[in-house]
Amino acid sequence: MLSGVVDYVEAGKKFVKVRSGELTAVVFLAEISEEFVDDPAEVLREGQAVEFVLVKADPRGWVASIAAAAEARARLRLAQLEEGSRVTGTVAQLTERGIQVDADGCPLWVPLAELAWRWLDHPAEAVRLGERVTVEVLRIETPEGWLENKRARRARAIASLRACSPEPQGPSVRVAFSGFPFKLWAMPRKPRRCDVIACFVLEALAAGRGPEEIATLTGLPVTALGAIRELLEEEGLVDGWTPTTAGIRLSEAIARAEAINADPIRGMFVSAAPPDQQLLPVGIEQETDYPRDWPKPVSDVGIEQRLVRATDEALPEWLLANVIDNEKERQQLAALQADDRIRVFLRRDGSLPWRPVQLDVSEHWLLAGLWKAFEPVGEPPFRPHPARRGCGQFLLLRLGPVKQAPGKAAEAIYVEPYTRTAWRLRAGVQPRIVKSPQRPPPLSTIIDQAATVLAGLESQAWCYVNLKSL
């Protein structure tokens, strides 16, 4: 890019000439300005100072562009930035989709979703024209071929205003979830035909016991014991009454699995809770004062079933890393997974398939999910940023159908008991809703300050709402 003057311009011509020192270049009509120019004499005059970019050289001399100078300046400025850097500039333009920030000639585009941690309908709710703001660069876009192609002249940095401020967490709310108690279980990899009795005989032989002593311990007749020996021999585990190397390895694996299962690694998986609160390690006692007249708390059955089916290397590392909180058990698990003689998997722990677990979660996490499918009734609560992951499953109290104003169809009102907010389904949204057979308690026990719109409602029912289909 060069600085110079207009050396030649004439009305009606399709070009002008520019000069910088000893260098002269031709600028054709399309490259005089980004806007349409019909006559170069209408926008330029001889001796006028200009900046221009050399596009290419041909046998007749240089071809230049005045229109590309702004793009060249922007690219020079962008070359000084990198992802993660923070820049201060002025809000130059507001549109429905975002704002344009000018930082000393460097174009920065801030999308609507990156303006604030809350929901915005328009950028004017967060910034005003001419305001000085500091933004963080997310990525830099510099399309290629910009010298010849005007459409590629849109170099810019995509930036975020909300990244320069901490995310508001909101108050904590105590919410009940369905906890999935599990334990780590080990089983030796043994031939299918080797049942418990055959494995016991193999272990006894590996321990140095003879056939007569084994017959006395088990009460098996000699013919039955001989049949077991033949089976073990066919599997390559014994040679006569002497265990082979494979047989000794299997007997060691059986003993090791029994020792592990005598004191297994335990944990609690709260599948419907926020991701960073789904795992509770051993020794964490949870409150169980869940109301008896309320239905089972929400859970993600699909995730729980996948965990139960997982074995060996398929066991989620993130799950085990969070459940096991001491180095000894971590080393024990690593050794188990490396041992090809043993299979490791998860199993439900105890006779109860689930337990109520109460956790303190962010109210914004609950509201983010509710706003996805519902509209508030009455005063709208805080609406989190649309990119925030929210609660995907709810236990709601369904009230209604509720009679609305004349001419409007009756519709149900849903009450979220933990945030004590009332909602109606958003038009066109159809989450999965399953009614619970359990009768709910009086409304006054769920909401301590019921809004006027909820007064006098008759039918009530608990229901589970799943937003995964949205």
For each residue, the residues with C-beta under 8 A, 3 or more apart:
1: 51 52 53 54 69 72 73 76
2: 20 23 51 52 53 54 64
3: 20 49 50 51
4: 7 18 19 20 21 23 49 50 51 52
5: 18 19 20 46 47 48 49 50
6: 9 16 17 18 44 45 46 47 48 50
7: 4 16 17 18 19 24 46
8: 16 17 46
9: 6 13 16 17 40 41 44 45 46
10: 13 40 41
11: 39 40 41
12: 39 41
13: 9 10 16 40 41
14: 28 29 40
15: 26 27 28 29 40
16: 6 7 8 9 13 26 27 32 40 44
17: 6 7 8 9 24 25 26 27
18: 4 5 6 7 24 25 27 50 52 64 66
19: 4 5 7 23 24 25
20: 2 3 4 5 23 52
21: 4
22:
23: 2 4 19 20 62
24: 7 17 18 19 61 62
25: 17 18 19 52 54 61 62 63 64
26: 15 16 17 60 61 62 63 64
27: 15 16 17 18 31 32 52 63 64 65 66
28: 14 15 31 32 63
29: 14 15 32 37 40
30: 67 150
31: 27 28 55 64 65 66 67 68
32: 16 27 28 29 37 40 43 44 66 67
33: 36 37 43 66 67
34: 67 70 150 153
35:
36: 33
37: 29 32 33 40 42 43
38: 42
39: 11 12 42
40: 9 10 11 13 14 15 16 29 32 37 43 44
41: 9 10 11 12 13 44 45
42: 37 38 39
43: 32 33 37 40
44: 6 9 16 32 40 41 48 50
45: 6 9 41 48
46: 5 6 7 8 9
47: 5 6
48: 5 6 44 45
49: 3 4 5
50: 3 4 5 6 18 44 66 69
51: 1 2 3 4 66 69 73
52: 1 2 4 18 20 25 27 64 65 66 68 69
53: 1 2 64 65 66 68 69 72 147
54: 1 2 25 57 62 63 64
55: 31 62 63 64 65 68 147 148
56: 62 63 147
57: 54 61 62 63
58: 61 63
59:
60: 26
61: 24 25 26 57 58
62: 23 24 25 26 54 55 56 57
63: 25 26 27 28 54 55 56 57 58
64: 2 18 25 26 27 31 52 53 54 55
65: 27 31 52 53 55 68 69 147
66: 18 27 31 32 33 50 51 52 53 69
67: 30 31 32 33 34 70 150 153
68: 31 52 53 55 65 71 72 146 147 153
69: 1 50 51 52 53 65 66 72 73
70: 34 67 73 74 153
71: 68 74 75 146 153 155
72: 1 53 68 69 75 76
73: 1 51 69 70 76 77 105
74: 70 71 77 78 105 106 107 155 156
75: 71 72 78 79 142 146 155
76: 1 72 73 79 80
77: 73 74 80 81 103 104 105 106
78: 74 75 81 106 140 142 155 156 157
79: 75 76
80: 76 77 106
81: 77 78 85 87 106 137 140 157
82: 85 137 140
83: 137 138 139 140
84: 136 137
85: 81 82 136 137
86: 134 135 136 137 164
87: 81 101 103 106 108 134 135 137 157 159
88: 103 132 133 134 135
89: 92 101 102 103 104 106 108 132 133 135
90: 101 102 103 130 131 132 133
91: 94 99 100 101 127 128 129 130 131 133
92: 89 99 100 101 102 129
93: 99 100 129
94: 91 99 122 123 124 127 129
95: 98 99 100 123
96: 112 122 123
97: 111 112
98: 95 109 110 111 112 114 115 123
99: 91 92 93 94 95 109 110 115 123 127
100: 91 92 93 95 107 108 109 110
101: 87 89 90 91 92 107 108 109 110 133 135 159
102: 89 90 92 105 106 107 108
103: 77 87 88 89 90 106 108
104: 77 89
105: 73 74 77 102
106: 74 77 78 80 81 87 89 102 103 157
107: 74 100 101 102 155 156 157
108: 87 89 100 101 102 103 135 137 156 157 158 159
109: 98 99 100 101 156 157 158 159
110: 98 99 100 101 114 115 135 158 159 160 161
111: 97 98 114 115 158
112: 96 97 98 115 120 122 123
113: 385 386 387
114: 98 110 111 138 158 159 160 161 162 163
115: 98 99 110 111 112 120 123 126 127 161 162
116: 120 125 126 161 162 385
117: 162 165 167 168 384 385 388
118: 168 382 383 384 385
119: 371 383 384 385 386
120: 112 115 116 123 125 126
121: 125
122: 94 96 112 125
123: 94 95 96 98 99 112 115 120 126 127
124: 94 127 128
125: 116 120 121 122
126: 115 116 120 123 161
127: 91 94 99 115 123 124 131 133 161
128: 91 124 131
129: 91 92 93 94
130: 90 91
131: 90 91 127 128
132: 88 89 90
133: 88 89 90 91 101 127 161
134: 86 87 88 161 164
135: 86 87 88 89 101 108 110 159 160 161 163 164
136: 84 85 86 159 160 163 164
137: 81 82 83 84 85 86 87 108 140 157 158 159
138: 83 114 157 158 159 160 163
139: 83 157 158
140: 78 81 82 83 137 155 156 157 158
141: 154 155 156 157 158
142: 75 78 146 155
143: 146 152 153 154 155
144: 152
145: 148 149 152
146: 68 71 75 142 143 149 152 153 155
147: 53 55 56 65 68
148: 55 145
149: 145 146 152 153
150: 30 34 67 153
151: 154
152: 143 144 145 146 149
153: 34 67 68 70 71 143 146 149 150
154: 141 143 151
155: 71 74 75 78 107 140 141 142 143 146
156: 74 78 107 108 109 140 141
157: 78 81 87 106 107 108 109 137 138 139 140 141
158: 108 109 110 111 114 137 138 139 140 141
159: 87 101 108 109 110 114 135 136 137 138
160: 110 114 135 136 138 163 164
161: 110 114 115 116 126 127 133 134 135 164 165
162: 114 115 116 117 165 167 385
163: 114 135 136 138 160
164: 86 134 135 136 160 161
165: 117 161 162
166:
167: 117 162 385
168: 117 118 364
169: 362 364
170: 362 363 364 367 382
171: 362 363
172: 360 361 362 363
173: 360 361 362 363 366 418 419
174: 358 359 360 418
175: 273 358 359 360 361 366 418
176: 290 294 297 356 357 358
177: 270 271 272 273 297 298 299 356 357 358 359
178: 270 271 272 296 297 298 299 354 355 356 357
179: 268 269 270 280 286 354 355 356 357
180: 268 269 270 271 299 304 307 348 353 354
181: 266 267 268 348 349 350 352 354 355
182: 266 267 268 269 307 308 346 347 348 349
183: 264 265 266 267 346 347 349
184: 260 264 265 266 320 333 344 345 346 347
185: 261 264 344 345 346 347
186: 256 257 260 261 336 342 343 344
187: 257 342 343 345
188: 199 250 253 254 256 257 341 342 343
189: 253 340 341 342 343
190: 194 199 250 253 254
191: 194 235 237
192:
193: 198 231 235
194: 190 191 198 199 202 231 232 235 237
195: 198 199
196: 199 200
197: 200 201 218 220 228
198: 193 194 195 201 202 228 231 232
199: 188 190 194 195 196 202 203 250 251 254
200: 196 197 203 204 218
201: 197 198 204 205 214 218 225 228 229 232
202: 194 198 199 205 206 232 237 238 243 247 250 251 254
203: 199 200 206 207 251 254 255
204: 200 201 207 209 213 214 217
205: 201 202 208 209 214 238 241 242 243 247 251
206: 202 203 243 247 248 251 252
207: 203 204 251
208: 205
209: 204 205 213 214 217
210: 213 214 241
211: 214 215 222 225 229 241
212: 215 216
213: 204 209 210 216 217
214: 201 204 205 209 210 211 217 218 220 225
215: 211 212 218 219 220 221 222 225
216: 212 213 219
217: 204 209 213 214
218: 197 200 201 214 215 225
219: 215 216
220: 197 214 215 224 225 228
221: 215 224 225
222: 211 215 225 226
223: 226 227
224: 220 221 227 228
225: 201 211 214 215 218 220 221 222 228 229
226: 222 223 229 230
227: 223 224 230 231
228: 197 198 201 220 224 225 231 232
229: 201 211 225 226 232 233 238 240 241
230: 226 227 233 234
231: 193 194 198 227 228 234 235
232: 194 198 201 202 228 229 235 237 238 247
233: 229 230 236 237 238 239 240
234: 230 231
235: 191 193 194 231 232
236: 233 244 246 247
237: 191 194 202 232 233 243 244 246 247 250
238: 202 205 229 232 233 241 242 243 244 247
239: 233 242 243 244
240: 229 233
241: 205 210 211 229 238
242: 205 238 239
243: 202 205 206 237 238 239 247 248 251
244: 236 237 238 239 247 248
245: 248 249
246: 236 237 249 250
247: 202 205 206 232 236 237 238 243 244 250 251
248: 206 243 244 245 251 252
249: 245 246 252 253 341
250: 188 190 199 202 237 246 247 253 254 341
251: 199 202 203 205 206 207 243 247 248 254 255
252: 206 248 249 255 256 341
253: 188 189 190 249 250 256 257 339 341 342
254: 188 190 199 202 203 250 251 257 258
255: 203 251 252 258 259
256: 186 188 252 253 259 260 339 341 342
257: 186 187 188 253 254 260 261 342
258: 254 255 261 262
259: 255 256 262 263
260: 184 186 256 257 263 264 332 336
261: 185 186 257 258 264
262: 258 259
263: 259 260
264: 183 184 185 260 261 349
265: 183 184 282 323 324 329 332 333
266: 181 182 183 184 282 349
267: 181 182 183 279 280 281 282 319 323
268: 179 180 181 182 279 280 284 286 355 357
269: 179 180 182 278 279 280 303 304 307 319
270: 177 178 179 180 273 277 278 279 280 357 359
271: 177 178 180 278 299 300 301 303 304
272: 177 178 297 298 299 300 391 392 393
273: 175 177 270 277 278 357 359 361
274: 277 278 361 362 365 391
275: 278 389
276:
277: 270 273 274 359 361
278: 269 270 271 273 274 275
279: 267 268 269 270 319 322 323
280: 179 267 268 269 270 284 286 323 357
281: 267 284 322 323 324 325
282: 265 266 267 323 325
283:
284: 268 280 281
285:
286: 179 268 280 355 356 357 358
287: 358
288: 355 356
289: 358
290: 176 294 297 356 358
291: 294 441
292:
293: 438 439 440 441
294: 176 290 291 297 395 438 440 441 462
295: 395 436 438 462 464
296: 178 299 354
297: 176 177 178 272 290 294 356 357 395
298: 177 178 272 393 394 395 464
299: 177 178 180 271 272 296 304 354 393
300: 271 272 303 304 392 393
301: 271 304 305
302: 305 306
303: 269 271 300 306 307
304: 180 269 271 299 300 301 307 308
305: 301 302 308 309
306: 302 303 309 310
307: 180 182 269 303 304 310 316 319 346
308: 182 304 305 345 346 347 348
309: 305 306
310: 306 307 314 315 316 345 346
311: 314 315 343 344 345
312: 315 337 343 344 345
313: 337
314: 310 311
315: 310 311 312 319 320 337 344 345 346
316: 307 310 319 320
317: 320 321
318: 321 322
319: 267 269 279 307 315 316 322 323
320: 184 315 316 317 323 324 333
321: 317 318 324 330
322: 279 281 318 319
323: 265 267 279 280 281 282 319 320
324: 265 281 320 321 329 330 333
325: 281 282 329
326: 329 330
327: 330 331
328: 331 332
329: 265 324 325 326 332 333
330: 321 324 326 327 333 334
331: 327 328 334 335
332: 260 265 328 329 335 336
333: 184 265 320 324 329 330 336 337 344
334: 330 331 337 338
335: 331 332 338 339
336: 186 260 332 333 339 342 344
337: 312 313 315 333 334 344
338: 334 335
339: 253 256 335 336 342
340: 189
341: 188 189 249 250 252 253 256
342: 186 187 188 189 253 256 257 336 339
343: 186 187 188 189 311 312
344: 184 185 186 311 312 315 333 336 337
345: 184 185 187 308 310 311 312 315
346: 182 183 184 185 307 308 310 315
347: 182 183 184 185 308
348: 180 181 182 308 353
349: 181 182 183 264 266
350: 181
351:
352: 181 355
353: 180 348
354: 178 179 180 181 296 299
355: 178 179 181 268 286 288 352
356: 176 177 178 179 286 288 290 297
357: 176 177 178 179 268 270 273 280 286 297
358: 174 175 176 177 286 287 289 290
359: 174 175 177 270 273 277
360: 172 173 174 175
361: 172 173 175 273 274 277 365 366 391
362: 169 170 171 172 173 274 365 366
363: 170 171 172 173 366 367 382 419
364: 168 169 170 367 368 382 384 388
365: 274 361 362 368 369 384 388 389 390 391
366: 173 175 361 362 363 369 370 390 391 394 416 418 419
367: 170 363 364 370 371 381 382 383 384 390 419 421
368: 364 365 371 372 384 385 388 389 390 391
369: 365 366 372 373 390 391 392 394 467
370: 366 367 373 374 390 391 394 416 419 421 423
371: 119 367 368 374 383 384 390
372: 368 369 390 429 467 470
373: 369 370 425 426 429 431 465 467 470
374: 370 371 414 423 424 425 426 429
375: 423 424 425 426
376: 379 380 381 421 422 423
377: 413 422 423 424 451 453 454
378: 422 451 453
379: 376
380: 376 383
381: 367 376 419 421
382: 118 170 363 364 367
383: 118 119 367 371 380
384: 117 118 119 364 365 367 368 371 388 390
385: 113 116 117 118 119 162 167 368 388
386: 113 119
387: 113
388: 117 364 365 368 384 385
389: 275 365 368
390: 365 366 367 368 369 370 371 372 384
391: 272 274 361 365 366 368 369 370 394 467
392: 272 300 369 466 467 468
393: 272 298 299 300 464 465 466 467 468
394: 298 366 369 370 391 416 464 465
395: 294 295 297 298 417 436 462 463 464
396: 414 415 416 417 423 462 463 464 465
397: 414 415 417 440 443 446 460 461 462 463
398: 412 413 414 435 460 461 462 463
399: 402 412 413 414 415 443 454 457 459 460
400: 410 411 412 413 457 459
401: 410 411 412 459
402: 399 410 411 412 413 453 457
403: 410
404: 408 409 410 411
405: 408
406:
407:
408: 404 405 411
409: 404
410: 400 401 402 403 404
411: 400 401 402 404 408 424 425
412: 398 399 400 401 402 424 425
413: 377 398 399 400 402 422 423 424 453 454 457
414: 374 396 397 398 399 422 423 424 425 463 465
415: 396 397 399 420 421 422 423 443 446 447 454
416: 366 370 394 396 419 420 421 422 423
417: 395 396 397 420 446 447
418: 173 174 175 366
419: 173 363 366 367 370 381 416
420: 415 416 417 446 447 448 449
421: 367 370 376 381 415 416
422: 376 377 378 413 414 415 416 447 451 453 454
423: 370 374 375 376 377 396 413 414 415 416
424: 374 375 377 411 412 413 414
425: 373 374 375 411 412 414 429 431
426: 373 374 375 429
427:
428:
429: 372 373 374 425 426 470
430: 469
431: 373 425 465 466 467 469 470
432: 465 466 468 469
433: 463 464 465 466
434: 463 464 466
435: 398 461 462 463
436: 295 395 461 462 463 464
437:
438: 293 294 295 462
439: 293 461
440: 293 294 397 446 460 461 462
441: 291 293 294 445 446
442: 445 446
443: 397 399 415 446 447 450 454 457 460
444: 447 448 450
445: 441 442
446: 397 415 417 420 440 441 442 443
447: 415 417 420 422 443 444 450 454
448: 420 444
449: 420
450: 443 444 447 454 455
451: 377 378 422 454 455
452: 455
453: 377 378 402 413 422
454: 377 399 413 415 422 443 447 450 451 457
455: 450 451 452
456:
457: 399 400 402 413 443 454 460
458:
459: 399 400 401
460: 397 398 399 440 443 457
461: 397 398 435 436 439 440
462: 294 295 395 396 397 398 435 436 438 440
463: 395 396 397 398 414 433 434 435 436
464: 295 298 393 394 395 396 433 434 436
465: 373 393 394 396 414 431 432 433
466: 392 393 431 432 433 434 469
467: 369 372 373 391 392 393 431 470
468: 392 393 432
469: 430 431 432 466
470: 372 373 429 431 467
